[in-house]
């Protein structure tokens, strides 16, 4: 959920050193040579020792589908337990891409039109000060060009369960940021409305549609949408931590209620599953080519994305230092941060850390993704 979560829980503006922890390195297919330090492992180690992240995890998949996983730090500060290899994390705004895929599938089925107005599907629901669902299109929602204000601006610090309509009410009490199509601004409200649209059109819960249409179709075995009131992460995972200020102690936020993120950021997954998802999407396994082309039609994006990033329909292109771009999204959720994506030739990388980083550390995450995609580690001997 990127900067919106920081507004709710406070800003993590810098890093605090963590006492030396357990470091684990290795691979699902191979182990890096001890005589040639692996750049990805070095990057994770730096995120822990220099940037103060409790733990860091990565999964790197080459163009042939060979995957290598990495860990650094400790999975539990209190017990100093090791980080579970390819453990589950809350993936925040990567959820937006899953939601967008469902909408684009409905477009392919003729049940939704991208340039139809929201009022067609949710009559009378999206209205307020400068807000008119009769002027906002589905495309505006998915591309963050609707002008809808971000509901997270009005969230309290209460850790509790939220219904999607409660979140929409928070957004509609605010004034529109701009007229539909007249600007670009990242707002979780866009995907909140997109999720409500999915439920209205299909007659089924959003979680069920994401599971049926995306998770199962892509063969994701460790990805799920938490049920209402489900706070525990189901499989092996590193704990996620919240830090109120750079000098404050880490608080265990692993089981804080994630319902406030809903269609914009509630999913749980692993780095390897995210690689698999991104790869399946770009291959055209999840949406037909015309709809995938729409997802990849982009406009310039600003904060919170990297310089030069462009936003499509739930999909972001980010320039690579070695030329070309990679496609993904990234996500920030209380206790976790993820970055990554896939290149045109099928190389995929995702990196996660277990607290929301400050700006400098976020850039280090992005640089590590770039390095792993531009100079992927060579397969070693098993």
C-alpha positions, 0 to 999 in steps of 0.5 A, a space after each residue: 500500500 506504499 505511502 498510504 500505510 505510512 500515513 496510517 501507522 507513522 513514517 519509517 523515515 530511516 533505518 535502525 541497526 538490528 543486532 547481528 542475526 542469523 543469515 541464511 543463503 541458498 536456493 531451491 535449485 542450487 547454492 551460490 559458490 562460496 568463492 564468488 559472493 552472490 550479488 543478490 545475497 550481498 544485497 539482502 545482507 546489506 538491507 539487514 546490516 546497513 539498512 536495519 531491516 529485521 529480515 529480507 527475502 528474495 526469489 530470482 527466476 531466470 528465463 528458463 524457469 530456474 529459481 533461486 531463493 535467498 534469505 537474510 536476517 532473522 524471522 523473529 526478533 524475539 526468538 532469533 528464529 531463521 527466516 523461512 525460505 520463500 516464506 509468506 508475506 503480506 504483499 500489499 499493493 501487488 493485490 491491485 494487479 490481481 484485482 485488475 486481472 479479474 476486471 480485464 477478464 470480465 472485459 474479455 467476457 463482455 461483462 464490463 467495458 473499460 470506457 463505461 462509467 462506474 454508475 453503470 455497474 454501481 448506480 448512485 454509489 460513487 458520488 460526493 464533492 466533485 465526485 461523479 460516478 457518471 463521469 468516472 470510467 472503469 479505465 480511470 479506476 484501474 489507471 489512477 486517473 479518476 481523481 478519487 481521494 484516497 480513503 487511507 487519508 482518513 483512516 484512524 490508527 485503530 487496528 480493527 476490521 473494516 467493511 469495504 463500504 466503510 472505507 468508501 464512506 471515508 473516501 467520499 467525505 473528501 473532495 475529489 483530487 481532480 476531474 476524471 482523466 485530468 491528472 494521475 494520483 495513486 489512490 487505493 479508493 480506485 481499487 476499492 471501487 473496482 473490487 465492489 464492481 467485481 462483486 456486483 457484476 459477478 455476484 460473488 465475493 472478490 476473494 472468491 473471484 481472485 482465487 478462481 480466476 487468478 490464483 488457481 489459474 496461475 498455479 499459485 500454491 502459497 497465495 490467498 486472500 485472508 477471510 474476514 477476521 483471519 489474522 494469522 498468516 497460514 504458512 511459514 513466514 517471517 514476522 512483520 514489524 512496525 516502527 513508529 519512528 526511526 529510534 522506536 523499537 520494533 512492534 510485532 505487526 504480523 497479525 494486525 487486521 489487514 481488512 483496511 487494504 481489501 481489493 487494494 492490498 490484502 493478499 498474502 503470497 511468497 516471492 516465488 509465487 509473485 514471480 510465477 504470477 507476473 510471468 503468467 500474466 505477461 505470457 498471456 495466460 491470465 488475460 487475452 492479448 487485447 486486454 493484456 495490451 490495455 494493461 500495458 498501455 501506460 501513462 507517466 506515474 509519480 510518487 510512490 513509484 521509481 523515476 521513469 515508472 509508468 502506470 498501466 491498468 494495475 501494471 507498472 513498467 519500470 526502466 532497467 539500468 541495462 535497457 528495457 523495462 520490467 513489469 510488476 507493481 510492488 506493495 507496502 503493507 504494515 510490517 512488509 514491503 515487496 518490490 519486483 517484476 518480470 522482463 519481456 524475456 521472462 526473467 523475474 525477481 521479487 524481494 521482500 523486507 519485514 518492515 516498511 522502509 524509509 525512502 533510502 532503503 526503498 531505493 536500495 530495494 529497487 536497485 537490488 531488483 534492477 541488479 538481479 534482473 540486469 545481472 542475474 546470478 548464474 545457476 550453481 551446482 546442486 
